[in-house]
Amino acid sequence: MSHLSPDRFIAVLGAQGVGLCQRLGQEQQWLGSLGFIAERSQATTLALDTLHSLLAEQRCKGAELQLLLSAHYCRFCLVPWSAAISRPDELHQYARACFEAHYGQSLDGWRLVVSPEAAGLARIATAVPETLLQRLHDHCRDLGLRLRSVRPYLMAAYNRFAEQLGQSDFLFVLAEPQRTVCLLAQNGVWQHISTQGGSDSDAALQALIARQCELNANERELPVYLHAPGRQEQPPALDGVQLCELGGETADVLCRMTRAVA
């Protein structure tokens, strides 16, 4: 392993499993996945311990790790533009207040990241449990890994399909197994983000998309884009919905999700 070009691993923490691949130049080598069963309150600990087990089977000392987080482990919130905000610390406190108002509870124990946007535009904020990040750092230190990035899968998927979505109006629906995220943009500005637990079946997605379009109806028909990484073998067939697909032949949803990383 060259110090000038370290090995790179890409991992996905899913709701009921963890997947791992190795990046070799522009190619990815799938290393496998492990499932687990846990109550939601215990899922984070078990998922990270499962990831540690997968990585321990590899020669990973000195390598880099990129981690993608299922929406199962994240919270999202829209942070409207405010002309009264002028400093980064004010933005952080404002975003926390938006989160706490939206979820009706304190954000203590969560790490908050706000998307970079131009002045005058709303932002998307993401919160991840501090315990997840601390345990992840502990595992990386134990294995001799360098943590390169931790991102919601939503961010990786949006970046991967941004050219297809365009820059104006769209509803982007990320239907992970067990959890769906809806991201709405109008006139190039973020307008809404929401998450909902449930099935990624055609019927459930059709009903969810219909509700979102009704709630956010405007004078123009809203283009709807759907990414459902768990529906490779039977892609959704929904009227008026454009699919965003990663391609490749694999039955493992976690393997497909690693392919969202450019």
Short mmCIF file of the C-alpha atoms (twelve columns), coordinates in Angstrom:
data_MODEL
# 
_entry.id   MODEL 
# 
loop_
_atom_site.group_PDB 
_atom_site.id 
_atom_site.type_symbol 
_atom_site.label_atom_id 
_atom_site.label_alt_id 
_atom_site.label_comp_id 
_atom_site.label_asym_id 
_atom_site.label_seq_id 
_atom_site.Cartn_x 
_atom_site.Cartn_y 
_atom_site.Cartn_z 
_atom_site.pdbx_PDB_model_num 
ATOM 1   C CA . MET A 1   0.000   0.000  0.000   1 
ATOM 2   C CA . SER A 2   1.488   3.338  -1.095  1 
ATOM 3   C CA . HIS A 3   1.406   6.293  1.279   1 
ATOM 4   C CA . LEU A 4   0.951   8.498  -1.807  1 
ATOM 5   C CA . SER A 5   -2.244  6.665  -2.758  1 
ATOM 6   C CA . PRO A 6   -3.837  5.094  0.304   1 
ATOM 7   C CA . ASP A 7   -6.393  2.323  0.025   1 
ATOM 8   C CA . ARG A 8   -9.934  3.600  0.303   1 
ATOM 9   C CA . PHE A 9   -12.923 1.781  1.767   1 
ATOM 10  C CA . ILE A 10  -16.549 2.825  1.342   1 
ATOM 11  C CA . ALA A 11  -19.048 1.585  3.917   1 
ATOM 12  C CA . VAL A 12  -22.820 1.910  4.198   1 
ATOM 13  C CA . LEU A 13  -24.714 1.755  7.479   1 
ATOM 14  C CA . GLY A 14  -28.194 0.528  6.612   1 
ATOM 15  C CA . ALA A 15  -31.190 0.052  8.864   1 
ATOM 16  C CA . GLN A 16  -30.561 -3.689 9.190   1 
ATOM 17  C CA . GLY A 17  -27.133 -4.281 7.714   1 
ATOM 18  C CA . VAL A 18  -23.686 -2.917 6.954   1 
ATOM 19  C CA . GLY A 19  -21.912 -3.136 3.602   1 
ATOM 20  C CA . LEU A 20  -18.280 -2.578 2.629   1 
ATOM 21  C CA . CYS A 21  -16.392 -2.106 -0.612  1 
ATOM 22  C CA . GLN A 22  -12.860 -1.099 -1.556  1 
ATOM 23  C CA . ARG A 23  -12.135 1.606  -4.104  1 
ATOM 24  C CA . LEU A 24  -9.366  0.661  -6.532  1 
ATOM 25  C CA . GLY A 25  -8.771  3.610  -8.851  1 
ATOM 26  C CA . GLN A 26  -12.110 4.173  -10.577 1 
ATOM 27  C CA . GLU A 27  -13.302 0.640  -9.811  1 
ATOM 28  C CA . GLN A 28  -15.005 -0.704 -6.706  1 
ATOM 29  C CA . GLN A 29  -14.514 -4.183 -5.314  1 
ATOM 30  C CA . TRP A 30  -17.414 -5.397 -3.224  1 
ATOM 31  C CA . LEU A 31  -16.221 -7.002 0.020   1 
ATOM 32  C CA . GLY A 32  -19.565 -8.081 1.423   1 
ATOM 33  C CA . SER A 33  -22.262 -7.198 3.923   1 
ATOM 34  C CA . LEU A 34  -23.516 -8.378 7.293   1 
ATOM 35  C CA . GLY A 35  -27.052 -8.076 8.590   1 
ATOM 36  C CA . PHE A 36  -28.204 -7.476 12.138  1 
ATOM 37  C CA . ILE A 37  -31.445 -7.312 14.089  1 
ATOM 38  C CA . ALA A 38  -31.817 -4.637 16.745  1 
ATOM 39  C CA . GLU A 39  -34.272 -2.251 18.306  1 
ATOM 40  C CA . ARG A 40  -33.862 1.239  16.882  1 
ATOM 41  C CA . SER A 41  -32.274 2.460  20.126  1 
ATOM 42  C CA . GLN A 42  -29.543 -0.194 19.769  1 
ATOM 43  C CA . ALA A 43  -29.100 -0.065 15.986  1 
ATOM 44  C CA . THR A 44  -26.274 2.491  15.969  1 
ATOM 45  C CA . THR A 45  -24.042 0.536  18.345  1 
ATOM 46  C CA . LEU A 46  -24.692 -2.779 16.629  1 
ATOM 47  C CA . ALA A 47  -24.205 -1.316 13.145  1 
ATOM 48  C CA . LEU A 48  -20.838 0.193  14.036  1 
ATOM 49  C CA . ASP A 49  -19.669 -2.976 15.777  1 
ATOM 50  C CA . THR A 50  -20.688 -4.918 12.662  1 
ATOM 51  C CA . LEU A 51  -18.705 -2.482 10.516  1 
ATOM 52  C CA . HIS A 52  -15.697 -3.004 12.789  1 
ATOM 53  C CA . SER A 53  -15.970 -6.749 12.204  1 
ATOM 54  C CA . LEU A 54  -16.064 -6.307 8.421   1 
ATOM 55  C CA . LEU A 55  -13.086 -3.956 8.419   1 
ATOM 56  C CA . ALA A 56  -11.069 -6.155 10.779  1 
ATOM 57  C CA . GLU A 57  -11.122 -8.873 8.098   1 
ATOM 58  C CA . GLN A 58  -9.277  -6.538 5.698   1 
ATOM 59  C CA . ARG A 59  -5.751  -5.205 5.607   1 
ATOM 60  C CA . CYS A 60  -6.972  -1.701 6.323   1 
ATOM 61  C CA . LYS A 61  -4.289  -0.108 8.490   1 
ATOM 62  C CA . GLY A 62  -3.359  3.269  6.989   1 
ATOM 63  C CA . ALA A 63  -6.362  3.232  4.649   1 
ATOM 64  C CA . GLU A 64  -9.122  5.826  4.322   1 
ATOM 65  C CA . LEU A 65  -12.784 5.247  5.118   1 
ATOM 66  C CA . GLN A 66  -15.829 6.975  3.657   1 
ATOM 67  C CA . LEU A 67  -19.062 6.229  5.478   1 
ATOM 68  C CA . LEU A 68  -22.589 6.623  4.102   1 
ATOM 69  C CA . LEU A 69  -25.427 6.775  6.605   1 
ATOM 70  C CA . SER A 70  -28.939 5.561  5.932   1 
ATOM 71  C CA . ALA A 71  -31.655 8.092  6.745   1 
ATOM 72  C CA . HIS A 72  -32.356 5.722  9.648   1 
ATOM 73  C CA . TYR A 73  -29.415 7.374  11.490  1 
ATOM 74  C CA . CYS A 74  -29.991 11.021 10.488  1 
ATOM 75  C CA . ARG A 75  -32.396 13.865 11.008  1 
ATOM 76  C CA . PHE A 76  -33.037 16.558 8.410   1 
ATOM 77  C CA . CYS A 77  -34.511 20.033 8.599   1 
ATOM 78  C CA . LEU A 78  -35.040 23.044 6.346   1 
ATOM 79  C CA . VAL A 79  -33.296 26.203 7.586   1 
ATOM 80  C CA . PRO A 80  -34.967 29.254 5.987   1 
ATOM 81  C CA . TRP A 81  -32.901 32.253 4.977   1 
ATOM 82  C CA . SER A 82  -32.649 35.000 7.594   1 
ATOM 83  C CA . ALA A 83  -31.053 38.363 6.889   1 
ATOM 84  C CA . ALA A 84  -30.433 38.720 10.626  1 
ATOM 85  C CA . ILE A 85  -27.816 35.934 10.528  1 
ATOM 86  C CA . SER A 86  -24.320 37.224 9.793   1 
ATOM 87  C CA . ARG A 87  -21.858 34.891 11.560  1 
ATOM 88  C CA . PRO A 88  -21.255 31.101 11.449  1 
ATOM 89  C CA . ASP A 89  -22.030 30.707 15.155  1 
ATOM 90  C CA . GLU A 90  -25.341 32.552 14.688  1 
ATOM 91  C CA . LEU A 91  -26.213 30.260 11.763  1 
ATOM 92  C CA . HIS A 92  -25.448 27.210 13.875  1 
ATOM 93  C CA . GLN A 93  -27.683 28.402 16.726  1 
ATOM 94  C CA . TYR A 94  -30.432 29.365 14.287  1 
ATOM 95  C CA . ALA A 95  -30.276 25.933 12.646  1 
ATOM 96  C CA . ARG A 96  -30.492 24.251 16.066  1 
ATOM 97  C CA . ALA A 97  -33.567 26.334 16.866  1 
ATOM 98  C CA . CYS A 98  -35.166 25.283 13.552  1 
ATOM 99  C CA . PHE A 99  -34.458 21.628 14.345  1 
ATOM 100 C CA . GLU A 100 -35.808 21.827 17.882  1 
ATOM 101 C CA . ALA A 101 -38.970 23.584 16.705  1 
ATOM 102 C CA . HIS A 102 -39.474 20.998 13.958  1 
ATOM 103 C CA . TYR A 103 -38.896 17.891 16.104  1 
ATOM 104 C CA . GLY A 104 -40.242 19.297 19.358  1 
ATOM 105 C CA . GLN A 105 -37.223 18.207 21.382  1 
ATOM 106 C CA . SER A 106 -33.693 19.290 22.250  1 
ATOM 107 C CA . LEU A 107 -30.864 18.621 19.820  1 
ATOM 108 C CA . ASP A 108 -28.441 17.916 22.662  1 
ATOM 109 C CA . GLY A 109 -26.280 14.925 21.792  1 
ATOM 110 C CA . TRP A 110 -26.495 15.508 18.023  1 
ATOM 111 C CA . ARG A 111 -23.859 16.945 15.649  1 
ATOM 112 C CA . LEU A 112 -25.303 19.493 13.242  1 
ATOM 113 C CA . VAL A 113 -24.064 20.298 9.719   1 
ATOM 114 C CA . VAL A 114 -25.646 22.955 7.501   1 
ATOM 115 C CA . SER A 115 -25.373 22.885 3.710   1 
ATOM 116 C CA . PRO A 116 -23.407 25.698 2.042   1 
ATOM 117 C CA . GLU A 117 -25.733 27.918 0.019   1 
ATOM 118 C CA . ALA A 118 -25.546 31.409 -1.455  1 
ATOM 119 C CA . ALA A 119 -26.875 34.355 0.540   1 
ATOM 120 C CA . GLY A 120 -30.636 34.637 0.367   1 
ATOM 121 C CA . LEU A 121 -31.259 30.891 -0.024  1 
ATOM 122 C CA . ALA A 122 -32.631 28.329 2.419   1 
ATOM 123 C CA . ARG A 123 -30.307 25.554 3.595   1 
ATOM 124 C CA . ILE A 124 -30.643 21.882 4.452   1 
ATOM 125 C CA . ALA A 125 -29.322 20.896 7.881   1 
ATOM 126 C CA . THR A 126 -28.423 17.358 8.915   1 
ATOM 127 C CA . ALA A 127 -28.058 16.062 12.462  1 
ATOM 128 C CA . VAL A 128 -26.157 12.875 13.385  1 
ATOM 129 C CA . PRO A 129 -25.829 11.419 16.904  1 
ATOM 130 C CA . GLU A 130 -22.593 12.355 18.652  1 
ATOM 131 C CA . THR A 131 -22.412 8.817  20.043  1 
ATOM 132 C CA . LEU A 132 -22.306 7.429  16.502  1 
ATOM 133 C CA . LEU A 133 -19.458 9.735  15.512  1 
ATOM 134 C CA . GLN A 134 -17.478 9.083  18.694  1 
ATOM 135 C CA . ARG A 135 -17.807 5.306  18.418  1 
ATOM 136 C CA . LEU A 136 -16.853 5.502  14.746  1 
ATOM 137 C CA . HIS A 137 -13.702 7.484  15.588  1 
ATOM 138 C CA . ASP A 138 -12.850 4.928  18.278  1 
ATOM 139 C CA . HIS A 139 -13.158 2.057  15.799  1 
ATOM 140 C CA . CYS A 140 -11.072 3.877  13.192  1 
ATOM 141 C CA . ARG A 141 -8.356  4.538  15.748  1 
ATOM 142 C CA . ASP A 142 -8.412  0.897  16.831  1 
ATOM 143 C CA . LEU A 143 -8.063  -0.299 13.210  1 
ATOM 144 C CA . GLY A 144 -5.536  2.325  12.124  1 
ATOM 145 C CA . LEU A 145 -7.975  3.868  9.627   1 
ATOM 146 C CA . ARG A 146 -8.237  7.520  8.633   1 
ATOM 147 C CA . LEU A 147 -11.843 8.696  8.531   1 
ATOM 148 C CA . ARG A 148 -12.193 10.664 5.311   1 
ATOM 149 C CA . SER A 149 -15.892 11.551 5.455   1 
ATOM 150 C CA . VAL A 150 -19.267 10.753 7.003   1 
ATOM 151 C CA . ARG A 151 -22.269 11.648 4.840   1 
ATOM 152 C CA . PRO A 152 -25.966 10.877 4.735   1 
ATOM 153 C CA . TYR A 153 -26.756 8.618  1.800   1 
ATOM 154 C CA . LEU A 154 -29.239 11.321 0.780   1 
ATOM 155 C CA . MET A 155 -26.343 13.695 0.047   1 
ATOM 156 C CA . ALA A 156 -24.387 11.144 -1.967  1 
ATOM 157 C CA . ALA A 157 -27.462 10.171 -3.987  1 
ATOM 158 C CA . TYR A 158 -28.473 13.790 -4.647  1 
ATOM 159 C CA . ASN A 159 -24.961 14.673 -5.831  1 
ATOM 160 C CA . ARG A 160 -24.883 11.594 -8.057  1 
ATOM 161 C CA . PHE A 161 -28.172 12.504 -9.782  1 
ATOM 162 C CA . ALA A 162 -27.928 16.327 -9.635  1 
ATOM 163 C CA . GLU A 163 -27.413 16.665 -13.387 1 
ATOM 164 C CA . GLN A 164 -30.517 14.567 -14.082 1 
ATOM 165 C CA . LEU A 165 -32.594 16.578 -11.604 1 
ATOM 166 C CA . GLY A 166 -31.682 19.983 -12.992 1 
ATOM 167 C CA . GLN A 167 -31.465 23.229 -11.062 1 
ATOM 168 C CA . SER A 168 -35.027 24.549 -10.923 1 
ATOM 169 C CA . ASP A 169 -38.129 22.668 -9.756  1 
ATOM 170 C CA . PHE A 170 -38.216 19.038 -8.652  1 
ATOM 171 C CA . LEU A 171 -39.292 16.604 -5.981  1 
ATOM 172 C CA . PHE A 172 -36.514 14.102 -5.282  1 
ATOM 173 C CA . VAL A 173 -37.683 11.004 -3.414  1 
ATOM 174 C CA . LEU A 174 -35.092 8.714  -1.864  1 
ATOM 175 C CA . ALA A 175 -36.852 5.476  -0.953  1 
ATOM 176 C CA . GLU A 176 -34.446 3.453  1.144   1 
ATOM 177 C CA . PRO A 177 -35.762 0.182  2.533   1 
ATOM 178 C CA . GLN A 178 -37.840 1.130  5.607   1 
ATOM 179 C CA . ARG A 179 -37.400 4.910  5.277   1 
ATOM 180 C CA . THR A 180 -38.136 7.532  2.625   1 
ATOM 181 C CA . VAL A 181 -36.828 11.092 2.317   1 
ATOM 182 C CA . CYS A 182 -38.527 13.757 0.170   1 
ATOM 183 C CA . LEU A 183 -36.532 16.794 -0.959  1 
ATOM 184 C CA . LEU A 184 -38.327 19.639 -2.737  1 
ATOM 185 C CA . ALA A 185 -36.780 22.494 -4.712  1 
ATOM 186 C CA . GLN A 186 -38.635 25.305 -6.461  1 
ATOM 187 C CA . ASN A 187 -36.992 28.038 -8.536  1 
ATOM 188 C CA . GLY A 188 -33.612 26.642 -7.518  1 
ATOM 189 C CA . VAL A 189 -34.317 27.075 -3.788  1 
ATOM 190 C CA . TRP A 190 -34.845 24.358 -1.169  1 
ATOM 191 C CA . GLN A 191 -38.457 24.475 -0.020  1 
ATOM 192 C CA . HIS A 192 -39.064 21.344 2.020   1 
ATOM 193 C CA . ILE A 193 -37.473 18.156 3.370   1 
ATOM 194 C CA . SER A 194 -39.202 15.360 5.239   1 
ATOM 195 C CA . THR A 195 -38.621 11.753 6.255   1 
ATOM 196 C CA . GLN A 196 -41.101 8.982  6.809   1 
ATOM 197 C CA . GLY A 197 -40.787 5.366  7.871   1 
ATOM 198 C CA . GLY A 198 -42.537 2.718  5.819   1 
ATOM 199 C CA . SER A 199 -42.446 0.460  2.796   1 
ATOM 200 C CA . ASP A 200 -40.810 1.217  -0.565  1 
ATOM 201 C CA . SER A 201 -43.604 -0.629 -2.429  1 
ATOM 202 C CA . ASP A 202 -45.230 0.974  -5.459  1 
ATOM 203 C CA . ALA A 203 -48.468 1.592  -3.572  1 
ATOM 204 C CA . ALA A 204 -46.745 3.239  -0.595  1 
ATOM 205 C CA . LEU A 205 -44.540 5.411  -2.807  1 
ATOM 206 C CA . GLN A 206 -47.419 6.446  -5.071  1 
ATOM 207 C CA . ALA A 207 -49.439 7.564  -2.039  1 
ATOM 208 C CA . LEU A 208 -46.477 9.419  -0.510  1 
ATOM 209 C CA . ILE A 209 -45.647 11.236 -3.742  1 
ATOM 210 C CA . ALA A 210 -49.302 12.206 -4.253  1 
ATOM 211 C CA . ARG A 211 -49.418 13.719 -0.746  1 
ATOM 212 C CA . GLN A 212 -46.186 15.634 -1.288  1 
ATOM 213 C CA . CYS A 213 -47.351 17.034 -4.618  1 
ATOM 214 C CA . GLU A 214 -50.699 18.029 -3.107  1 
ATOM 215 C CA . LEU A 215 -49.066 19.752 -0.133  1 
ATOM 216 C CA . ASN A 216 -46.615 21.624 -2.358  1 
ATOM 217 C CA . ALA A 217 -48.816 22.226 -5.387  1 
ATOM 218 C CA . ASN A 218 -48.028 25.231 -7.548  1 
ATOM 219 C CA . GLU A 219 -49.049 26.514 -10.948 1 
ATOM 220 C CA . ARG A 220 -46.549 24.301 -12.793 1 
ATOM 221 C CA . GLU A 221 -46.459 20.515 -12.816 1 
ATOM 222 C CA . LEU A 222 -43.666 19.379 -10.542 1 
ATOM 223 C CA . PRO A 223 -41.138 16.888 -12.002 1 
ATOM 224 C CA . VAL A 224 -40.760 13.925 -9.652  1 
ATOM 225 C CA . TYR A 225 -37.585 11.835 -9.461  1 
ATOM 226 C CA . LEU A 226 -37.347 8.602  -7.501  1 
ATOM 227 C CA . HIS A 227 -34.281 6.698  -6.342  1 
ATOM 228 C CA . ALA A 228 -35.136 3.345  -4.753  1 
ATOM 229 C CA . PRO A 229 -31.892 1.385  -4.249  1 
ATOM 230 C CA . GLY A 230 -33.755 -1.576 -2.773  1 
ATOM 231 C CA . ARG A 231 -35.890 -2.063 -5.909  1 
ATOM 232 C CA . GLN A 232 -33.249 -3.203 -8.416  1 
ATOM 233 C CA . GLU A 233 -34.950 -6.474 -9.363  1 
ATOM 234 C CA . GLN A 234 -38.437 -4.938 -9.584  1 
ATOM 235 C CA . PRO A 235 -38.003 -1.213 -10.294 1 
ATOM 236 C CA . PRO A 236 -40.959 0.977  -9.301  1 
ATOM 237 C CA . ALA A 237 -43.465 1.594  -12.080 1 
ATOM 238 C CA . LEU A 238 -45.187 4.863  -11.167 1 
ATOM 239 C CA . ASP A 239 -46.980 7.195  -13.562 1 
ATOM 240 C CA . GLY A 240 -45.221 10.510 -14.105 1 
ATOM 241 C CA . VAL A 241 -42.160 9.542  -12.041 1 
ATOM 242 C CA . GLN A 242 -38.633 9.427  -13.465 1 
ATOM 243 C CA . LEU A 243 -36.323 6.812  -11.973 1 
ATOM 244 C CA . CYS A 244 -32.774 7.609  -10.886 1 
ATOM 245 C CA . GLU A 245 -30.801 4.387  -11.128 1 
ATOM 246 C CA . LEU A 246 -27.188 3.490  -10.356 1 
ATOM 247 C CA . GLY A 247 -26.948 0.520  -12.709 1 
ATOM 248 C CA . GLY A 248 -24.960 -2.661 -12.243 1 
ATOM 249 C CA . GLU A 249 -26.118 -6.182 -11.538 1 
ATOM 250 C CA . THR A 250 -26.277 -7.027 -7.849  1 
ATOM 251 C CA . ALA A 251 -28.971 -8.174 -5.473  1 
ATOM 252 C CA . ASP A 252 -27.353 -6.454 -2.474  1 
ATOM 253 C CA . VAL A 253 -28.911 -3.046 -1.820  1 
ATOM 254 C CA . LEU A 254 -25.913 -1.950 0.272   1 
ATOM 255 C CA . CYS A 255 -23.585 -2.742 -2.621  1 
ATOM 256 C CA . ARG A 256 -25.684 -0.561 -4.922  1 
ATOM 257 C CA . MET A 257 -25.649 2.275  -2.406  1 
ATOM 258 C CA . THR A 258 -21.827 2.394  -2.373  1 
ATOM 259 C CA . ARG A 259 -21.959 3.152  -6.102  1 
ATOM 260 C CA . ALA A 260 -23.438 6.569  -5.383  1 
ATOM 261 C CA . VAL A 261 -19.948 7.697  -4.328  1 
ATOM 262 C CA . ALA A 262 -18.240 9.403  -7.269  1 
# 
